[in-house]
Amino acid sequence: MTGMTCAGCTNHVSSTLKKVSGVIEQSVQYPGDVAIIQFDTTKTNPEKLIKAIEKVSYEAEIVN
């Protein structure tokens, strides 16, 4: 994830992810710019999660 500059950004991304249907658990880390997301694959997918993050002005990509 890119674009996070402070702990407030972490809270913003975290609260955004909590609103996505299917997100079971999530952890957003700053510094490090990493979001670890556990989700129900019948309700959401990585592309939808990335779009949710991008909608609030951050960039995201899948990292294995």
All heavy atoms as TSV, in Angstrom:
chain	resi	resn	atom	element	x	y	z
A	1	MET	N	N	0.854	-1.157	0.000
A	1	MET	CA	C	0.000	0.000	0.000
A	1	MET	C	C	0.906	1.227	0.000
A	1	MET	O	O	1.937	1.241	0.648
A	1	MET	CB	C	-0.864	-0.043	1.257
A	1	MET	CG	C	-2.087	0.735	1.147
A	1	MET	SD	S	-3.294	0.440	2.459
A	1	MET	CE	C	-2.585	-0.693	3.576
A	2	THR	N	N	0.502	2.247	-0.717
A	2	THR	CA	C	1.258	3.490	-0.714
A	2	THR	C	C	0.318	4.655	-0.451
A	2	THR	O	O	-0.885	4.564	-0.676
A	2	THR	CB	C	1.988	3.724	-2.060
A	2	THR	OG1	O	1.025	3.767	-3.109
A	2	THR	CG2	C	3.014	2.640	-2.329
A	3	GLY	N	N	0.897	5.730	0.041
A	3	GLY	CA	C	0.134	6.931	0.311
A	3	GLY	C	C	-0.107	7.197	1.783
A	3	GLY	O	O	-0.531	8.286	2.147
A	4	MET	N	N	0.170	6.220	2.638
A	4	MET	CA	C	-0.028	6.435	4.076
A	4	MET	C	C	1.157	7.224	4.632
A	4	MET	O	O	2.301	6.912	4.335
A	4	MET	CB	C	-0.185	5.109	4.819
A	4	MET	CG	C	-1.429	4.368	4.438
A	4	MET	SD	S	-1.955	3.040	5.569
A	4	MET	CE	C	-0.474	2.232	6.035
A	5	THR	N	N	0.848	8.245	5.428
A	5	THR	CA	C	1.905	9.086	5.991
A	5	THR	C	C	1.883	9.158	7.512
A	5	THR	O	O	2.772	9.752	8.105
A	5	THR	CB	C	1.793	10.518	5.429
A	5	THR	OG1	O	0.505	11.052	5.765
A	5	THR	CG2	C	1.985	10.533	3.916
A	6	CYS	N	N	0.856	8.550	8.135
A	6	CYS	CA	C	0.758	8.643	9.596
A	6	CYS	C	C	-0.204	7.583	10.131
A	6	CYS	O	O	-0.859	6.876	9.370
A	6	CYS	CB	C	0.277	10.038	10.002
A	6	CYS	SG	S	-1.401	10.414	9.457
A	7	ALA	N	N	-0.314	7.536	11.447
A	7	ALA	CA	C	-1.233	6.590	12.089
A	7	ALA	C	C	-2.680	6.906	11.751
A	7	ALA	O	O	-3.522	6.016	11.702
A	7	ALA	CB	C	-1.024	6.602	13.596
A	8	GLY	N	N	-2.988	8.156	11.481
A	8	GLY	CA	C	-4.338	8.528	11.078
A	8	GLY	C	C	-4.733	7.857	9.769
A	8	GLY	O	O	-5.883	7.457	9.580
A	9	CYS	N	N	-3.763	7.743	8.875
A	9	CYS	CA	C	-4.008	7.041	7.605
A	9	CYS	C	C	-4.340	5.581	7.876
A	9	CYS	O	O	-5.230	5.005	7.235
A	9	CYS	CB	C	-2.781	7.129	6.701
A	9	CYS	SG	S	-2.348	8.791	6.170
A	10	THR	N	N	-3.636	4.990	8.818
A	10	THR	CA	C	-3.886	3.602	9.200
A	10	THR	C	C	-5.335	3.443	9.653
A	10	THR	O	O	-6.030	2.514	9.241
A	10	THR	CB	C	-2.928	3.175	10.326
A	10	THR	OG1	O	-1.596	3.331	9.874
A	10	THR	CG2	C	-3.156	1.745	10.753
A	11	ASN	N	N	-5.787	4.358	10.490
A	11	ASN	CA	C	-7.172	4.310	10.982
A	11	ASN	C	C	-8.170	4.484	9.843
A	11	ASN	O	O	-9.209	3.828	9.826
A	11	ASN	CB	C	-7.391	5.387	12.047
A	11	ASN	CG	C	-6.625	5.104	13.314
A	11	ASN	OD1	O	-6.296	3.966	13.609
A	11	ASN	ND2	N	-6.318	6.151	14.055
A	12	HIS	N	N	-7.855	5.357	8.902
A	12	HIS	CA	C	-8.744	5.605	7.765
A	12	HIS	C	C	-8.891	4.345	6.910
A	12	HIS	O	O	-10.008	3.955	6.559
A	12	HIS	CB	C	-8.186	6.768	6.949
A	12	HIS	CG	C	-9.119	7.301	5.925
A	12	HIS	ND1	N	-8.681	7.920	4.797
A	12	HIS	CD2	C	-10.472	7.311	5.834
A	12	HIS	CE1	C	-9.719	8.286	4.068
A	12	HIS	NE2	N	-10.816	7.920	4.678
A	13	VAL	N	N	-7.788	3.702	6.576
A	13	VAL	CA	C	-7.829	2.472	5.769
A	13	VAL	C	C	-8.528	1.357	6.551
A	13	VAL	O	O	-9.355	0.626	6.012
A	13	VAL	CB	C	-6.422	2.047	5.324
A	13	VAL	CG1	C	-6.454	0.688	4.630
A	13	VAL	CG2	C	-5.811	3.098	4.394
A	14	SER	N	N	-8.211	1.241	7.827
A	14	SER	CA	C	-8.802	0.208	8.662
A	14	SER	C	C	-10.318	0.351	8.731
A	14	SER	O	O	-11.057	-0.621	8.557
A	14	SER	CB	C	-8.195	0.262	10.063
A	14	SER	OG	O	-8.743	-0.735	10.889
A	15	SER	N	N	-10.797	1.554	8.955
A	15	SER	CA	C	-12.249	1.752	9.048
A	15	SER	C	C	-12.914	1.512	7.698
A	15	SER	O	O	-14.045	1.021	7.630
A	15	SER	CB	C	-12.584	3.139	9.591
A	15	SER	OG	O	-12.145	4.148	8.714
A	16	THR	N	N	-12.223	1.813	6.612
A	16	THR	CA	C	-12.744	1.539	5.274
A	16	THR	C	C	-12.884	0.039	5.053
A	16	THR	O	O	-13.910	-0.434	4.556
A	16	THR	CB	C	-11.814	2.149	4.200
A	16	THR	OG1	O	-11.812	3.569	4.369
A	16	THR	CG2	C	-12.257	1.780	2.799
A	17	LEU	N	N	-11.882	-0.728	5.428
A	17	LEU	CA	C	-11.917	-2.173	5.243
A	17	LEU	C	C	-12.998	-2.824	6.098
A	17	LEU	O	O	-13.634	-3.788	5.674
A	17	LEU	CB	C	-10.551	-2.788	5.552
A	17	LEU	CG	C	-9.456	-2.464	4.537
A	17	LEU	CD1	C	-8.097	-2.935	5.054
A	17	LEU	CD2	C	-9.773	-3.091	3.183
A	18	LYS	N	N	-13.231	-2.293	7.291
A	18	LYS	CA	C	-14.272	-2.847	8.160
A	18	LYS	C	C	-15.657	-2.743	7.530
A	18	LYS	O	O	-16.544	-3.531	7.839
A	18	LYS	CB	C	-14.267	-2.125	9.509
A	18	LYS	CG	C	-13.097	-2.486	10.386
A	18	LYS	CD	C	-13.128	-1.699	11.686
A	18	LYS	CE	C	-11.897	-1.991	12.523
A	18	LYS	NZ	N	-11.867	-1.192	13.753
A	19	LYS	N	N	-15.843	-1.787	6.638
A	19	LYS	CA	C	-17.140	-1.577	5.997
A	19	LYS	C	C	-17.370	-2.494	4.794
A	19	LYS	O	O	-18.481	-2.573	4.290
A	19	LYS	CB	C	-17.263	-0.122	5.551
A	19	LYS	CG	C	-17.294	0.865	6.694
A	19	LYS	CD	C	-17.308	2.282	6.168
A	19	LYS	CE	C	-17.172	3.288	7.313
A	19	LYS	NZ	N	-17.045	4.664	6.796
A	20	VAL	N	N	-16.312	-3.168	4.337
A	20	VAL	CA	C	-16.443	-4.040	3.176
A	20	VAL	C	C	-17.083	-5.354	3.602
A	20	VAL	O	O	-16.573	-6.043	4.492
A	20	VAL	CB	C	-15.070	-4.298	2.511
A	20	VAL	CG1	C	-15.201	-5.289	1.365
A	20	VAL	CG2	C	-14.446	-2.998	2.031
A	21	SER	N	N	-18.187	-5.694	2.967
A	21	SER	CA	C	-18.876	-6.944	3.273
A	21	SER	C	C	-17.957	-8.120	2.983
A	21	SER	O	O	-17.355	-8.199	1.912
A	21	SER	CB	C	-20.140	-7.055	2.421
A	21	SER	OG	O	-20.780	-8.285	2.659
A	22	GLY	N	N	-17.819	-9.002	3.962
A	22	GLY	CA	C	-16.978	-10.180	3.800
A	22	GLY	C	C	-15.651	-10.095	4.513
A	22	GLY	O	O	-14.967	-11.104	4.667
A	23	VAL	N	N	-15.263	-8.898	4.964
A	23	VAL	CA	C	-14.006	-8.778	5.708
A	23	VAL	C	C	-14.227	-9.341	7.107
A	23	VAL	O	O	-15.114	-8.902	7.835
A	23	VAL	CB	C	-13.501	-7.323	5.761
A	23	VAL	CG1	C	-12.320	-7.195	6.710
A	23	VAL	CG2	C	-13.114	-6.844	4.371
A	24	ILE	N	N	-13.427	-10.327	7.445
A	24	ILE	CA	C	-13.551	-10.995	8.740
A	24	ILE	C	C	-12.619	-10.348	9.760
A	24	ILE	O	O	-13.012	-10.048	10.877
A	24	ILE	CB	C	-13.226	-12.499	8.601
A	24	ILE	CG1	C	-14.222	-13.146	7.647
A	24	ILE	CG2	C	-13.211	-13.194	9.960
A	24	ILE	CD1	C	-13.817	-14.519	7.154
A	25	GLU	N	N	-11.399	-10.131	9.355
A	25	GLU	CA	C	-10.385	-9.542	10.226
A	25	GLU	C	C	-9.397	-8.794	9.352
A	25	GLU	O	O	-9.098	-9.201	8.239
A	25	GLU	CB	C	-9.672	-10.662	10.990
A	25	GLU	CG	C	-8.761	-10.185	12.085
A	25	GLU	CD	C	-8.214	-11.349	12.900
A	25	GLU	OE1	O	-8.975	-12.303	13.174
A	25	GLU	OE2	O	-7.024	-11.299	13.232
A	26	GLN	N	N	-8.891	-7.669	9.875
A	26	GLN	CA	C	-7.909	-6.909	9.118
A	26	GLN	C	C	-6.957	-6.203	10.068
A	26	GLN	O	O	-7.310	-5.898	11.205
A	26	GLN	CB	C	-8.592	-5.925	8.173
A	26	GLN	CG	C	-9.641	-5.026	8.804
A	26	GLN	CD	C	-9.084	-3.858	9.580
A	26	GLN	OE1	O	-8.055	-3.305	9.237
A	26	GLN	NE2	N	-9.754	-3.486	10.663
A	27	SER	N	N	-5.756	-6.005	9.589
A	27	SER	CA	C	-4.737	-5.296	10.355
A	27	SER	C	C	-3.967	-4.419	9.372
A	27	SER	O	O	-3.429	-4.909	8.385
A	27	SER	CB	C	-3.790	-6.292	11.023
A	27	SER	OG	O	-2.689	-5.623	11.601
A	28	VAL	N	N	-3.949	-3.119	9.640
A	28	VAL	CA	C	-3.231	-2.178	8.787
A	28	VAL	C	C	-2.041	-1.667	9.583
A	28	VAL	O	O	-2.188	-1.243	10.724
A	28	VAL	CB	C	-4.144	-1.017	8.350
A	28	VAL	CG1	C	-3.398	-0.068	7.433
A	28	VAL	CG2	C	-5.397	-1.550	7.664
A	29	GLN	N	N	-0.869	-1.719	8.968
A	29	GLN	CA	C	0.361	-1.366	9.672
A	29	GLN	C	C	1.049	-0.157	9.044
A	29	GLN	O	O	1.279	-0.124	7.842
A	29	GLN	CB	C	1.314	-2.552	9.665
A	29	GLN	CG	C	0.745	-3.790	10.297
A	29	GLN	CD	C	1.602	-5.014	10.048
A	29	GLN	OE1	O	2.653	-4.963	9.446
A	29	GLN	NE2	N	1.126	-6.160	10.527
A	30	TYR	N	N	1.341	0.833	9.882
A	30	TYR	CA	C	2.167	1.976	9.492
A	30	TYR	C	C	3.114	2.223	10.636
A	30	TYR	O	O	2.676	2.306	11.778
A	30	TYR	CB	C	1.322	3.234	9.236
A	30	TYR	CG	C	2.209	4.423	8.933
A	30	TYR	CD1	C	2.685	4.624	7.651
A	30	TYR	CD2	C	2.601	5.293	9.935
A	30	TYR	CE1	C	3.524	5.688	7.367
A	30	TYR	CE2	C	3.447	6.350	9.661
A	30	TYR	CZ	C	3.896	6.549	8.378
A	30	TYR	OH	O	4.741	7.594	8.098
A	31	PRO	N	N	4.398	2.338	10.416
A	31	PRO	CA	C	5.062	2.229	9.114
A	31	PRO	C	C	5.051	0.798	8.609
A	31	PRO	O	O	4.787	-0.137	9.353
A	31	PRO	CB	C	6.477	2.708	9.387
A	31	PRO	CG	C	6.699	2.481	10.839
A	31	PRO	CD	C	5.344	2.583	11.493
A	32	GLY	N	N	5.336	0.646	7.376
A	32	GLY	CA	C	5.325	-0.642	6.724
A	32	GLY	C	C	4.348	-0.688	5.569
A	32	GLY	O	O	4.529	-1.399	4.607
A	33	ASP	N	N	3.277	0.121	5.704
A	33	ASP	CA	C	2.281	0.233	4.636
A	33	ASP	C	C	1.760	-1.120	4.169
A	33	ASP	O	O	1.738	-1.422	2.976
A	33	ASP	CB	C	2.846	1.021	3.459
A	33	ASP	CG	C	3.244	2.444	3.852
A	33	ASP	OD1	O	2.837	2.895	4.933
A	33	ASP	OD2	O	3.945	3.101	3.083
A	34	VAL	N	N	1.329	-1.928	5.136
A	34	VAL	CA	C	0.844	-3.270	4.843
A	34	VAL	C	C	-0.538	-3.457	5.475
A	34	VAL	O	O	-0.758	-3.048	6.612
A	34	VAL	CB	C	1.808	-4.340	5.408
A	34	VAL	CG1	C	1.246	-5.729	5.231
A	34	VAL	CG2	C	3.167	-4.236	4.749
A	35	ALA	N	N	-1.428	-4.082	4.717
A	35	ALA	CA	C	-2.725	-4.477	5.258
A	35	ALA	C	C	-2.827	-5.991	5.125
A	35	ALA	O	O	-2.634	-6.541	4.045
A	35	ALA	CB	C	-3.861	-3.807	4.499
A	36	ILE	N	N	-3.093	-6.652	6.228
A	36	ILE	CA	C	-3.311	-8.094	6.228
A	36	ILE	C	C	-4.806	-8.288	6.443
A	36	ILE	O	O	-5.356	-7.841	7.451
A	36	ILE	CB	C	-2.487	-8.776	7.336
A	36	ILE	CG1	C	-1.001	-8.501	7.107
A	36	ILE	CG2	C	-2.786	-10.273	7.365
A	36	ILE	CD1	C	-0.112	-8.869	8.269
A	37	ILE	N	N	-5.446	-8.931	5.463
A	37	ILE	CA	C	-6.901	-9.001	5.465
A	37	ILE	C	C	-7.362	-10.447	5.339
A	37	ILE	O	O	-6.985	-11.144	4.405
A	37	ILE	CB	C	-7.481	-8.180	4.298
A	37	ILE	CG1	C	-6.901	-6.764	4.295
A	37	ILE	CG2	C	-9.007	-8.152	4.372
A	37	ILE	CD1	C	-7.126	-6.011	3.001
A	38	GLN	N	N	-8.182	-10.873	6.279
A	38	GLN	CA	C	-8.835	-12.181	6.199
A	38	GLN	C	C	-10.266	-11.906	5.750
A	38	GLN	O	O	-10.959	-11.068	6.332
A	38	GLN	CB	C	-8.819	-12.880	7.546
A	38	GLN	CG	C	-9.468	-14.248	7.517
A	38	GLN	CD	C	-9.485	-14.903	8.900
A	38	GLN	OE1	O	-9.102	-14.314	9.897
A	38	GLN	NE2	N	-9.958	-16.121	8.936
A	39	PHE	N	N	-10.714	-12.595	4.691
A	39	PHE	CA	C	-12.036	-12.305	4.159
A	39	PHE	C	C	-12.728	-13.562	3.649
A	39	PHE	O	O	-12.097	-14.572	3.365
A	39	PHE	CB	C	-11.958	-11.256	3.043
A	39	PHE	CG	C	-11.098	-11.668	1.879
A	39	PHE	CD1	C	-11.642	-12.288	0.770
A	39	PHE	CD2	C	-9.738	-11.415	1.889
A	39	PHE	CE1	C	-10.849	-12.658	-0.311
A	39	PHE	CE2	C	-8.932	-11.777	0.819
A	39	PHE	CZ	C	-9.497	-12.411	-0.289
A	40	ASP	N	N	-14.038	-13.467	3.558
A	40	ASP	CA	C	-14.891	-14.537	3.051
A	40	ASP	C	C	-14.917	-14.432	1.527
A	40	ASP	O	O	-15.427	-13.446	0.978
A	40	ASP	CB	C	-16.292	-14.370	3.628
A	40	ASP	CG	C	-17.275	-15.436	3.172
A	40	ASP	OD1	O	-17.030	-16.105	2.145
A	40	ASP	OD2	O	-18.313	-15.584	3.848
A	41	THR	N	N	-14.375	-15.426	0.847
A	41	THR	CA	C	-14.269	-15.379	-0.617
A	41	THR	C	C	-15.622	-15.457	-1.321
A	41	THR	O	O	-15.703	-15.173	-2.514
A	41	THR	CB	C	-13.363	-16.514	-1.140
A	41	THR	OG1	O	-13.892	-17.770	-0.712
A	41	THR	CG2	C	-11.939	-16.347	-0.647
A	42	THR	N	N	-16.679	-15.807	-0.592
A	42	THR	CA	C	-18.004	-15.817	-1.215
A	42	THR	C	C	-18.634	-14.426	-1.207
A	42	THR	O	O	-19.641	-14.195	-1.872
A	42	THR	CB	C	-18.953	-16.812	-0.520
A	42	THR	OG1	O	-19.184	-16.394	0.830
A	42	THR	CG2	C	-18.386	-18.222	-0.545
A	43	LYS	N	N	-18.043	-13.490	-0.448
A	43	LYS	CA	C	-18.609	-12.144	-0.336
A	43	LYS	C	C	-17.738	-11.055	-0.943
A	43	LYS	O	O	-18.237	-9.982	-1.286
A	43	LYS	CB	C	-18.882	-11.817	1.130
A	43	LYS	CG	C	-19.944	-12.699	1.754
A	43	LYS	CD	C	-20.206	-12.292	3.177
A	43	LYS	CE	C	-21.290	-13.180	3.783
A	43	LYS	NZ	N	-21.550	-12.831	5.174
A	44	THR	N	N	-16.437	-11.277	-1.037
A	44	THR	CA	C	-15.542	-10.263	-1.596
A	44	THR	C	C	-14.328	-10.945	-2.208
A	44	THR	O	O	-14.187	-12.165	-2.129
A	44	THR	CB	C	-15.151	-9.206	-0.535
A	44	THR	OG1	O	-14.549	-8.086	-1.201
A	44	THR	CG2	C	-14.211	-9.751	0.521
A	45	ASN	N	N	-13.470	-10.145	-2.805
A	45	ASN	CA	C	-12.255	-10.678	-3.419
A	45	ASN	C	C	-11.161	-9.603	-3.355
A	45	ASN	O	O	-11.452	-8.446	-3.018
A	45	ASN	CB	C	-12.528	-11.127	-4.860
A	45	ASN	CG	C	-13.030	-10.008	-5.733
A	45	ASN	OD1	O	-12.438	-8.941	-5.817
A	45	ASN	ND2	N	-14.152	-10.243	-6.408
A	46	PRO	N	N	-9.925	-9.972	-3.648
A	46	PRO	CA	C	-8.829	-9.000	-3.556
A	46	PRO	C	C	-9.053	-7.744	-4.397
A	46	PRO	O	O	-8.720	-6.633	-3.962
A	46	PRO	CB	C	-7.614	-9.781	-4.046
A	46	PRO	CG	C	-7.930	-11.196	-3.700
A	46	PRO	CD	C	-9.412	-11.319	-3.932
A	47	GLU	N	N	-9.638	-7.887	-5.564
A	47	GLU	CA	C	-9.874	-6.723	-6.420
A	47	GLU	C	C	-10.837	-5.729	-5.769
A	47	GLU	O	O	-10.634	-4.515	-5.836
A	47	GLU	CB	C	-10.395	-7.170	-7.793
A	47	GLU	CG	C	-9.377	-7.910	-8.630
A	47	GLU	CD	C	-9.150	-9.373	-8.208
A	47	GLU	OE1	O	-10.025	-9.973	-7.531
A	47	GLU	OE2	O	-8.072	-9.904	-8.529
A	48	LYS	N	N	-11.884	-6.226	-5.127
A	48	LYS	CA	C	-12.835	-5.348	-4.439
A	48	LYS	C	C	-12.174	-4.650	-3.251
A	48	LYS	O	O	-12.458	-3.484	-2.974
A	48	LYS	CB	C	-14.056	-6.138	-3.967
A	48	LYS	CG	C	-14.974	-6.551	-5.080
A	48	LYS	CD	C	-16.173	-7.313	-4.541
A	48	LYS	CE	C	-17.075	-7.803	-5.660
A	48	LYS	NZ	N	-18.204	-8.599	-5.146
A	49	LEU	N	N	-11.296	-5.376	-2.557
A	49	LEU	CA	C	-10.597	-4.779	-1.415
A	49	LEU	C	C	-9.658	-3.668	-1.886
A	49	LEU	O	O	-9.598	-2.603	-1.274
A	49	LEU	CB	C	-9.833	-5.862	-0.647
A	49	LEU	CG	C	-10.718	-6.938	-0.016
A	49	LEU	CD1	C	-9.870	-8.099	0.475
A	49	LEU	CD2	C	-11.561	-6.357	1.103
A	50	ILE	N	N	-8.965	-3.910	-2.981
A	50	ILE	CA	C	-8.073	-2.889	-3.540
A	50	ILE	C	C	-8.886	-1.667	-3.963
A	50	ILE	O	O	-8.499	-0.526	-3.683
A	50	ILE	CB	C	-7.251	-3.459	-4.712
A	50	ILE	CG1	C	-6.193	-4.432	-4.177
A	50	ILE	CG2	C	-6.598	-2.339	-5.519
A	50	ILE	CD1	C	-5.451	-5.206	-5.247
A	51	LYS	N	N	-10.013	-1.876	-4.609
A	51	LYS	CA	C	-10.858	-0.757	-5.039
A	51	LYS	C	C	-11.340	0.064	-3.842
A	51	LYS	O	O	-11.407	1.291	-3.910
A	51	LYS	CB	C	-12.036	-1.255	-5.859
A	51	LYS	CG	C	-11.641	-1.643	-7.261
A	51	LYS	CD	C	-12.838	-2.084	-8.076
A	51	LYS	CE	C	-12.374	-2.544	-9.447
A	51	LYS	NZ	N	-13.472	-2.983	-10.292
A	52	ALA	N	N	-11.672	-0.605	-2.734
A	52	ALA	CA	C	-12.110	0.105	-1.528
A	52	ALA	C	C	-10.990	0.982	-0.987
A	52	ALA	O	O	-11.218	2.131	-0.593
A	52	ALA	CB	C	-12.572	-0.886	-0.463
A	53	ILE	N	N	-9.781	0.457	-0.992
A	53	ILE	CA	C	-8.620	1.225	-0.509
A	53	ILE	C	C	-8.344	2.392	-1.447
A	53	ILE	O	O	-8.088	3.515	-0.997
A	53	ILE	CB	C	-7.389	0.306	-0.368
A	53	ILE	CG1	C	-7.623	-0.706	0.762
A	53	ILE	CG2	C	-6.129	1.125	-0.116
A	53	ILE	CD1	C	-6.609	-1.842	0.807
A	54	GLU	N	N	-8.397	2.135	-2.742
A	54	GLU	CA	C	-8.137	3.199	-3.716
A	54	GLU	C	C	-9.208	4.282	-3.674
A	54	GLU	O	O	-8.918	5.452	-3.923
A	54	GLU	CB	C	-8.021	2.606	-5.117
A	54	GLU	CG	C	-6.754	1.791	-5.289
A	54	GLU	CD	C	-6.635	1.086	-6.625
A	54	GLU	OE1	O	-7.667	0.944	-7.331
A	54	GLU	OE2	O	-5.507	0.667	-6.963
A	55	LYS	N	N	-10.432	3.924	-3.321
A	55	LYS	CA	C	-11.529	4.893	-3.245
A	55	LYS	C	C	-11.264	5.956	-2.175
A	55	LYS	O	O	-11.762	7.070	-2.269
A	55	LYS	CB	C	-12.845	4.167	-2.968
A	55	LYS	CG	C	-14.056	5.027	-3.115
A	55	LYS	CD	C	-15.329	4.219	-3.003
A	55	LYS	CE	C	-16.534	5.112	-3.192
A	55	LYS	NZ	N	-17.781	4.358	-3.151
A	56	VAL	N	N	-10.469	5.605	-1.159
A	56	VAL	CA	C	-10.147	6.574	-0.104
A	56	VAL	C	C	-8.731	7.140	-0.288
A	56	VAL	O	O	-8.085	7.562	0.661
A	56	VAL	CB	C	-10.352	5.997	1.313
A	56	VAL	CG1	C	-11.823	5.751	1.583
A	56	VAL	CG2	C	-9.545	4.732	1.530
A	57	SER	N	N	-8.260	7.131	-1.538
A	57	SER	CA	C	-7.047	7.837	-1.963
A	57	SER	C	C	-5.715	7.184	-1.604
A	57	SER	O	O	-4.708	7.882	-1.461
A	57	SER	CB	C	-7.066	9.278	-1.467
A	57	SER	OG	O	-8.206	9.942	-1.953
A	58	TYR	N	N	-5.695	5.876	-1.463
A	58	TYR	CA	C	-4.437	5.163	-1.255
A	58	TYR	C	C	-4.277	4.164	-2.395
A	58	TYR	O	O	-5.240	3.842	-3.079
A	58	TYR	CB	C	-4.425	4.438	0.098
A	58	TYR	CG	C	-4.620	5.381	1.260
A	58	TYR	CD1	C	-5.872	5.572	1.807
A	58	TYR	CD2	C	-3.555	6.101	1.774
A	58	TYR	CE1	C	-6.078	6.459	2.847
A	58	TYR	CE2	C	-3.749	6.999	2.815
A	58	TYR	CZ	C	-5.002	7.174	3.343
A	58	TYR	OH	O	-5.198	8.063	4.370
A	59	GLU	N	N	-3.085	3.687	-2.603
A	59	GLU	CA	C	-2.847	2.694	-3.634
A	59	GLU	C	C	-2.534	1.355	-2.951
A	59	GLU	O	O	-1.932	1.335	-1.891
A	59	GLU	CB	C	-1.679	3.095	-4.525
A	59	GLU	CG	C	-1.988	4.336	-5.360
A	59	GLU	CD	C	-0.857	4.709	-6.285
A	59	GLU	OE1	O	-0.033	3.833	-6.615
A	59	GLU	OE2	O	-0.798	5.873	-6.673
A	60	ALA	N	N	-2.959	0.274	-3.606
A	60	ALA	CA	C	-2.754	-1.044	-3.008
A	60	ALA	C	C	-2.438	-2.055	-4.101
A	60	ALA	O	O	-2.828	-1.884	-5.256
A	60	ALA	CB	C	-3.990	-1.469	-2.229
A	61	GLU	N	N	-1.759	-3.107	-3.708
A	61	GLU	CA	C	-1.478	-4.218	-4.596
A	61	GLU	C	C	-1.389	-5.497	-3.761
A	61	GLU	O	O	-1.144	-5.432	-2.563
A	61	GLU	CB	C	-0.181	-4.007	-5.381
A	61	GLU	CG	C	1.060	-3.969	-4.489
A	61	GLU	CD	C	2.335	-3.737	-5.281
A	61	GLU	OE1	O	2.592	-4.475	-6.238
A	61	GLU	OE2	O	3.070	-2.797	-4.916
A	62	ILE	N	N	-1.589	-6.621	-4.411
A	62	ILE	CA	C	-1.524	-7.908	-3.732
A	62	ILE	C	C	-0.053	-8.310	-3.600
A	62	ILE	O	O	0.695	-8.257	-4.560
A	62	ILE	CB	C	-2.292	-8.976	-4.513
A	62	ILE	CG1	C	-3.754	-8.577	-4.625
A	62	ILE	CG2	C	-2.130	-10.347	-3.858
A	62	ILE	CD1	C	-4.532	-9.430	-5.609
A	63	VAL	N	N	0.316	-8.711	-2.396
A	63	VAL	CA	C	1.671	-9.207	-2.124
A	63	VAL	C	C	1.541	-10.597	-1.547
A	63	VAL	O	O	0.820	-10.799	-0.583
A	63	VAL	CB	C	2.415	-8.276	-1.137
A	63	VAL	CG1	C	3.794	-8.834	-0.839
A	63	VAL	CG2	C	2.484	-6.863	-1.669
A	64	ASN	N	N	2.205	-11.549	-2.143
A	64	ASN	CA	C	2.156	-12.943	-1.633
A	64	ASN	C	C	3.199	-13.165	-0.577
A	64	ASN	O	O	4.255	-12.657	-0.593
A	64	ASN	CB	C	2.354	-13.920	-2.777
A	64	ASN	CG	C	1.175	-13.917	-3.733
A	64	ASN	OD1	O	0.058	-13.686	-3.321
A	64	ASN	ND2	N	1.434	-14.153	-4.993
